[in-house]
Amino acid sequence: MEGSLSVRVAPRTATALETGRLDLDAALGHAAPDRLTILVLAYLLAPVLLFLGGWTAAWAGALLVPTALAALAAAPGWRGPWPLRPRAGLACLGFGLLWAVGATGTHHLLHAAADWQIRDAVLLDLAAGRGPVAYKVDGQAWLLRAPLGYYMPAALVGRLLGPAAAEAALWAWTGLGLALALALLACLARRIAPRRRPWIAVAVTAGLFTVFGGLDILPNVWLDWRAGAGPLASWGRGGDWWARLFQYSGHVTLLLWAPNHAMPAWLGALLLLRHGFHPRFARAAALPLVAGAFWSPLAAFGAAVLTLPAVLRGGLRPALRAALAPANLLSLLVALPVCLYLTAGSDRIPHGPLFWKEALAWALQQWLLLLAVEVLAWAGFAWLAVRGRLLAAAVAMLCLLPLYVFGPGNEMTMRGGMAPIAVLSVAAAAGLLAPAPGRWQRVGRAGLLACALLAALGSAMEASLVVAHPPWPASRDCSLPEAARQSVFDHDTDWSHYVVRWPDPVLEAWMAPPAPRPVHPDSLARCWPGG
């Protein structure tokens, strides 16, 4: 229990404070898995169960669904307490649903980012009938092959009640995930600052997490001023792409554009921060990673890399024993069909080292600028106030990720960086909340306050998309191929990573046979008339 934990680790935390910096390894990561942990795991795993039960052949589903349920049943935490008081839990749920309004594509009451042209089509196709979903374009069958975790529960509602219900369910599903993130943040805040009033610690931690991002406002003001557009030209446009080659998306950007990728990254990182050093968590550490991969493979990859230093903290032998625990072994069995599905046809996705694909001088300059603006400013000031192996691992990972390009728009950086950025956010909140007995700790806190202000300004500029442009309705007619052909990204994006040719010899051995839907992308009216 977290209450008993605070007594056990308090001397270690005090010792760390005597040296000037808060030791995050002592303050965080030692909570035993509990019912909140189980609820987060169930949230991440539910779409996988729908996929295994609805998209696989009968014999495969009969084996795989019980295996996934057994992995969840074997996870530690079922007998643990609920860590929050009822009022706090309800507050997390209420604020989570309110926060989900920022994912404007889930309701279209406000302007939605352009990516929702594709996301709406995926949800509509999934809600149109039973899986697997396939299309027939110009005589060729194509299987929908994409990370579908975010959409599956809402699509099930839409199959029963129609597209409008699917949209409402997607907002509620997003709100539930954000409520779980807030609950985890509340638990972390109590451990970071046990001597402060709980509501202050939670408000600082959750508030910073909500607006966290790089100092994009600085390069955007500079570039817009040099171009003669004025310092606030990014109003209504957003500005995370200033580095051109890659970006580390802020949390407001992620909620607006890609909550499907953000959710598994945030929940995975927060689980790790809360439980990562506890030996019981290591016995089920594979489960959130496998489940998260069905939501976003690269986001799960980022969380997996951070998991390694956490579980290895207790030594190699205990880590190996934990790897052989039932929950982990069962999770690996579930991972097999998920990985086969997600990697089918992935050889067509562009990838390679950054300096092989771009001019060396230009790429090196942009990489160093990205690190300075997005990572090192936060990390440097945070390191003056706090320390910890997960923080060090997150910063190292953020420095190295841009060096390998994978996917359109360098998905490796955008998606793989989400979990380490979440860790950096919590570390920055800890730096703001921790006592500052020395000069350098006060410098660190002042620097973090300045970074928080600049990040909030940048987040406001990104959120200006919502108020600077009118809302547009989700298409009720367009399938994925039609939406891709008619979207604003038609001329600069290859959507082949969403589909794979059917039949595929690896997939047809265990998947249910699809019924491809005939699609004629060029002959239909626009998906968004007047839009």
N, C-alpha and C positions, 0 to 999 in steps of 0.2 A: 504494500500500500504506500501511497505517496507520503502520507503523514509519517509512517514509521521510517521511510527512506530519509526524510529530512533530518531525523535525529542521527541516523547512521552516517550520513555524508557531511554533516555540518562541520566537524573538525577539519576535514580535508579542505572544505571551502574556505574556512577561516585561515588555514595555513596559506592557501593560495593568495588570499587578500593581504596577508602580511608581506608578500613579495611585491604587491602593488597591482597585480592583474588578476582578474577573476579567472579561475581555472574551469573552463567549460567541461572538461573531462570529468571533473569532480561534481559539478553541479547538475549536469544533464546526462542522460543515457542509461541511468541505473534503475528506472522505474520498471517494476515487474509488469508483464502484459496483463491486461484486465479486460473488462467487457467493452470498453471503448476501442481497444485494440481489435477485438473480434468484430465489432461493428464496422470498423474501417476495412478490415480484410474482407468481410462479407460484401461491402459496397463495391470493392474493386473486383471481386470474384463473380458477382452476380451476372455481368454480361458474358463472362466466359461460360458459365453454365447454360445460358440461353444459346450461345453459339454451339456448344457441344451437343445440346439437346435438339437443336433445330436444323443445323447445317450438316451434320454427319450422318452416315449410313446408320441404320437401326442398330446393327451389331456394335458399331463403334460408339454410338451414344450410350448404349447399355453398359459399356465398359467405362467410358470416360467420365460420364456425369457422376456415378458413384465414387470414382477416384477423386474427382475434384471436391465433392462433398466430404469425403474422408480426410482430405488434406486440411480442409477448414476445421473439421471436428477434432483433428489431432493438434491443431494450433494451440499454444498455451494462452490462457486468459479467460477461459469460460467460467472458472470458479473465482476469478478476481472480482473486486468491487467495481462499482461505477464511480469514477474519480471526481465527478462534479455533483454539486447539489442540484436538486430538481430545477430551481429557478435559474441557475447558471446554464443548465442544459437547454432549457426552453429559450433563454436569451441567445444562445449560440444558434439554435434553429431559426429563430426570428431574424437575427442579423444575417445568417447565411442566406435565407430566402431573399432578404433585401439586397444583399451583396450580389446575388445572382441576377438582379435586374441589370447589372452592368454587362452581363453576357447578352447584349441586345438582340443577337440573332436568335435567341430562344423564344422571343416574343414579338419582335418587330414593331413594338410600340414606339420605339425610338430608332434612329438610324443605326443600321447594322453594317459592320465592316464587309468589304467585298468578298472576303473568303466565305461568307455565309451563303453566297450563291451556290457554291459547291456543297457545303454542309447541309443546306436545306434539301438539295437533291438526294444526297445519301440517305437522309432521314426518310424522305418520301418514298424512295425505292424500298427501303427496309420495311416500311409500314404497309407497302402495297400487297404483300403476300408472304408466304413462307419462304425461308431461305433454302438453298443458296440463291442469291440474286445474280442473274446473268443477263446480258444484252446480246442482240444480234445486229451488227452494224456491217452493211455491205457484204452480207453473206458469211461473216466471221463471228463466231460466238466469243464473248468476253465475260469472264467471271469477275464480279466485284471482289477485289482483293485489297483490303485496306484495314487499318486499325479501327475497328468498329465498336470498341468497348463503350465509348461515351453514348452511342446512339441506341444500343440494343434494348434497354428497358423501355425507353420512350417509344421506340418503334413497335414494341409489343402492345403498348397502350393504343398507338395509332392503328394497328391492325384490327383492334376490337372496336374502337370508337371514332376513327377517322383522323385526317391530317391535323385538324385544329387541336384535337386532344393530344396528339403526338407532340406538338409544339409546346403545349402547356406542361406536359409531362417532362419534356426536356428541361424546361425552366425549373420545375420542382426537383428533378434529379440533380441538376447543377447546384441548386440551393442546398440540398442534402449534403453533397460533397463539400461545399464550402462551410456548412455548419460543422462537419466533422473536422475540417481544418481549423476552425475557430476553437473547437473543443480541445484539440491537441495543442494549439497555441496557448490556450488558457492554462493547461497543465504545465507547459514549459515556462510560462511567465512566473508561476508560483515558485518554481524551482530556481529560476534566475535571480529573483529578488524576493526572498522569503521575508525580509524585514520591512518591505514596503506594503502599503495597503494593496490587497489583491487587485482591486479594480484599476488602480493606477498602473500596475505592472501589466495587466492584461490589455489595457487600453493602449499603452505604448507599444507593446509587442505586436498586437493585432493591427494597430493603426499603421505602424511602419511597414508591416508585411503587406498591407493592402496597397500602399503607394510605392513600394520598393522598386527601384530600378536604377539604371546608370545615370550619369550626369549629362544626359543627351541634350539638355537645354543649352549647354555651353557650345558644343560644335554646331548645333543647329542655328543658334543666334549668329555665330561667326560666319558660317557659310551663307546664310540668307543675307546678312549685311554685306558681305563681299559681292554677292550676286545682285545687289541693289534692290532686293525685295523687301527690305525692312526687317528688324530684329524679331518680329513676331509673325513672320510669314508661315511658320509651321502651325499656326492656329487653323484648325479645320483640316489639317493634312496629316498630323502626327510626324514623328521624326526619329524612329528607332533605326532607320536604314541609312543614316548619315555616313556610315563607314563603307557603304556600297557592297563590299565583299561578304559581309556577315553582320549579324547583330546578336546582342543579348537582350531579349525582350524584357521590358519591365512588367510588373504584375498587372498593371492596368491594361497594358497592351495585350497580355495573354488572355485576360478575361474577355476583352472585346473581340479578339481575333481567333484565339485557339484554346478555349477552356478544355477541349477534348484532350489536348496534350498537357495542359497545366495540371489537371486534377491528379493524375497518377504520380506526377513528379512532386507536387507539393505534399500529398499524403505520404508518399514513400519517404521523402526527406524528413518530414515531421515525425513519422514513426521511428525513424532511425535516431533522430535527436532525442527522443523520449526513452527509447528502449535499447538502443544499439549496443550498449556495453553489457546488458543483462544476459546471462548465459541462456536463459529460457527463450529469449527472443531469437537467438541464433538458431534454435531448433526449428524455427519456421520462417527464417529470413528469406527463403526462396519464394514463399507464397506471394507476398505483395509484388515481387519483381516479375514473376510469371504472369500474374493477373494484370499487372500494369502494362506489360508488353502488348497485350491485346488492345489496350487503349492507345498506347504510343510507344513503339519499340525503342526509339532513341531516348525518350524521357526515362524509360525503365533502365536503359543502359547507364544513364547518368547516375541514377539511384544505386545501381548495382556496383559501380565503381566505388562509390562512397561506402557501401556496405563492407567492402573488404577490410579497410583499416579498422572499422568498428569491431567486426567479429574476430579479427586477428589480435586485438588488444590483449585478450586473455591468453594468447599463445597459440601456436600452430596445432598442437595435438587436441586441445579442447575444441578448436574450430573444426577440425576434421571429424571429431566425434559428433559434433552438432550437425555437420553436413549430412550425416547418415541417419538423422532422426526421421521418424515416419513422415512428418509434415513436409520436410524438404524432399524426401524421395518421391512421395506422391505428387508433389508439385512439379518435379522434373518429368514425371509421366504425362502430366497435363501439358507441360511445355512443348512436348513433341508435336502434337497436332497444331498447336498455336503457331509454333515456329515454322512448320512446314507450310502452313497457310500464308503467313506473313512474308515469307522469303520466296514464295513462288514467283518466278519472273523478275526477281530483284536484280539480276545481273545487268538489266538495262538501265538501272539507276546510275547516273554519273557519279564518280567518286575518284579520289586521288589526293596526294599531298598538295597542300596549298601552293608551295613554291614551284611545283611542276606545272600547275595549271594557270598561274598568273605571273606577270613580270615580277622578278625578285624584289627590286627596289620599291615598287608600288605596293606589293603585298606586305613587305616587311614594315613599311611606314604605316599602313592601315592597321596591321596587327598590333603594333606598339601603341598607336593612338587608341584603338579599341580597349586594350588592357588598361591604359591610363584612365580613360573616361568611365569605363563600365565596371572595372574590377579593383584596380590598385588603390584608387582613392578611398573607397570603402574599406578595403582590406587593411590598408596601412593605418588608418585611424582606429579601426576596430582592434588591431593587434596591439596598440598601445594600451588598451583597456582590458582585453580578454586574451586568452590563449586556449588552444585545444587542437587535438589531432584532426577532428572532423573539419574544423575551420581551415587548417593547413591543407588538408586534402582537397577541400572545395576550391580554395584559391589556386592551388596547383593545377587542378583539373580545368578551371576556367581559363588559365593561361595557355594550356596546351590544346584544348579542343579546336580552336580556329585553325590549327595547323593541318587538319585533315578535312577535306571537302567531301560531303556526302549528301546527295539529293539536290533538287532544285532549291536555290536560295540558301545553300549550305545548311541543310537540316541538322547536320551533326552539331553545329554550334548552337543553333536556335533551340532545338529540343533537348540535346544532351546537356545543355547548361542550366536547365530549369531547376533540377534538384540541387546542384551546388549553389545556385543563386538563392534558393530558399534557405539553405544553411547559412549563407552570408547574411541574409536578412535577420535571422534570429540572433546571430552573433553580434550584429550591429545593435539590435535592441538590447542585448545583454550589456554592451558597452555603454549605452545610454543609462541603463538602470543601475549598473554596478557602482559601488562607492568609488570615489576618485581621491585616494589619500595622497597621491603624489602629483608632481607637476606634469609628468608625461601622461598620466591618466586624465588629467584635466584637459590637456591638449587634445587627447584622443576624443574625449566627450565633445569638446567644442567642434572638432572637425566632423564628427558624426552628425552633430546638429546641422552644420552647414550642408553636408551631403544630403541629409534628409530634406532640408528646405529645397535644394536644387532638384532632387528627385521628385518631390511633390509638384514643383512647377512643371517639370517635364511630363509627369503623369497627367497634369491638368491639360497640357497641350495635346497629349494623345487622346484624352477623353473628349476634347473639343469636337472630335468627329461626330459625336452623338448630338450635339446642339447646333453645329454649323451646317448640317445637312438634313434634309427631310427623311422621314422613315420611308421604307419601301416594303411592300408585302412579299412574303415568301411565295414562291411559285407553287401552284398546286398541280402542275401538269408536266414539268420538265424532269426527265430522268437525268442521271449523271452524265451520259454522253452528250445529251442536248445542252445541259447547263455548262459543261466544259467547253463546248463549241461556241456558245453564245456569251460566255462570261467575259468580264473585263480583262481576264488574263489569257484570252484565247491565243494571242500572238506571241506571248513570251513564256508560256509554261507548257511543259509536256506532262499530260495527265496520265501517262502510261503506268505510273506507279500506283494508280488506283485500281487497275484491272490487270488480268492475265488471260492469255488465250486459253480457250476451253475447246476440247478436253486437254487437261494437263495430266500426264501419266502418274505423277506423284500424288496429286490431290484426288483424282477420280477413284483411287484404290480404297479410300475411306470416307469420302464425302458423299452426301446424298446427291443424286443427279439433278442439276438445275434445269429449269425450263426457260431458255433464253427469250427475252422480250424483244420483239422487232423494234428497232429504233432507226429513224431517218433524221439525223440531226439537222441537215441542211434544208429540209422541206417544210419544217414546222415554223409557226409564228414565234416571235421572241418570247423567251421565258418570262421576261419582265417588261411588258408593254409600257412604253414611255419611260423606262428606267435605264 
